[in-house]
């Protein structure tokens, strides 16, 4: 075993600490660049999110990429923490933990905790902090749930007055149902044709409030008609598209491509919807009269869909890992492409639209591999080429920070902790805005017991 003098080991330890400070300062710059890239939508070139782009382009695990984006966004409103990281005074681990709970009002006191303690101390403080936040949120949710009510009474003139308070998720469900009911009523009135103007105010178009009342009536009638059965979980609205075969085969050909109610959609939209849907073939004569209608069939049979899901597992677009997807014909069936496993690929909804309507191209090579291209024809590889790294990356990093006037050394990020015992309950009681002594006393010491102490 080779012996090293204490002074050599001290120097090695100082170099490790100094380089770590340089890396943290560089990480601050990296997060700033990620925040700008995210805000300007640089990732929106076929990717679902900035994190998905980072996972593909930089090679980060998707969870780590999401965390980088989250921290980058949070630091935009936390200038003290951002500056401390940029100066190499705080490690990325500490900043990452603090951004889970810090606000512009509390970041100064949390920054003091981070400078004084270790990363383990910061994690424990953050866990305690979030415990108080969760308990406050749970109490608020409980009170909100207890306050739910619906008051219905009949007025003197016979009308029924409805007034109530609903939980947010129930309210959202009601609003969505009212929107759907209003749309149904609107389509009915539109199908009935325009109503001539009348002098009677009662014949005027209904106001928004009146539409809401009519929609509620339709919801009640529908619920009673179906005996309050919400239906199977798998049921969903269907979109019906009428498209000519010539348009499916060649988007440049003339012909119809319209929704059921008559709204025009692009030929590529029809091709995307036809990739994986039920289809009914109708034949018309030269005058447009219907002469034959076929049975409804699935474009991709259930057995073939199971094989597709087993083979692809998730969306095959580079950088995407969404497991729920649609079957895409590499060569569209309307152009003679077979509905076989070799001609199918699994794409999520977002990237199915990307390939059809946004100009991205997809082909399967002779060896079975997939090749994606951007709208301008440039290839979009499954694994991007690595970035160019200088011969001396550490020296380059130090030189860059020296040029910025950033003087980093082995003690830059050293915590001020002297080995004292950490009492998390007391710390949260002092630091957290909600955890006042009166609050803690009112809970009979509940929070300190949950948080514990060393």
Helices and strands as residue ranges (DSSP letters): H 6-39, H 50-57, H 62-75, H 79-86, H 92-98, H 107-116, H 119-146, E 149-154, E 160-165, H 168-191, G 201-203, H 208-225, E 241-243, H 245-249, E 257-259, H 267-275, E 278-279, E 282-284, E 290-293, E 297-298, H 302-312, E 326-329, G 333-335, G 341-343, E 344-347, H 349-357, E 361-364, E 370-373, E 379-380, H 393-403, H 424-431, H 437-442, H 446-451
